[in-house]
């Protein structure tokens, strides 16, 4: 999220940019997942071919691909026009909305789950009011106090944040979670104990938990009991916003036979 840069692109190049790249696109997809990586606070340059924030998401994409194989789930990534959020421009959120529009045009109005890390987490939370979106998984998201949350009413919002994160404050995420629940979202928050912003500690737990929560939001398996209980809490509750993320077993419960 941290960084700065200069504008090295042009409006015409940005206009021609395709924001959505499909990793899996089955015929007759029944649902979709879009994955958004991190970025910088201010940087108008275009992401280069060596994109470390995107590389960080490859493990999530591999895990998600394995667990949704044959289930009719389209999986895509959002390609940013600029490296940064860039203040009121909110470039990453604009790209997320453009990708959602493109996915809806190609797939029809299928339920869509968004996954985002850091700046990508902020983008999915900002774009979560799109008509296609039914659920969101935000990983170490950037959650400034001024960001809106009313548009998340009726959505399932799952947030995971490491307690050693020194880039995006965990306290900001939990404050956003409480505000979102009060605004009508169904919210569950997890603390990944011992992990920092880059998710380098407890990598398997990040990958497995994100995949299992996402496939549950897609209806491919039941939600974990504590997640389901959290999502059912009333708007005034402050419970289940900092649940400790348990160690994730290597083998997940089997998917239902009718998937």
Protein Blocks (a to p, Z undefined) as FASTA:
>chain_A
ZZcdddfbdfklmmmpcfbdcfbdcehiabdcdddddddfbdcbdcdfblfklmmmmmmm
mmmmmmmgonlpacdddddfbfblnlmnommlmmmmmmmmmmmmmnopadcddddehjlm
mmmmmmmmpmklmbdcdehiacdfklcfklmgoiacdddddfkbckbgfklmmmmmmmmm
mnopacdddddehiafkomgoklmmmmmmmmmmmmmnopaccdfklmmmmmpcfkbcghk
lcccddddfbdcdddfkZZ
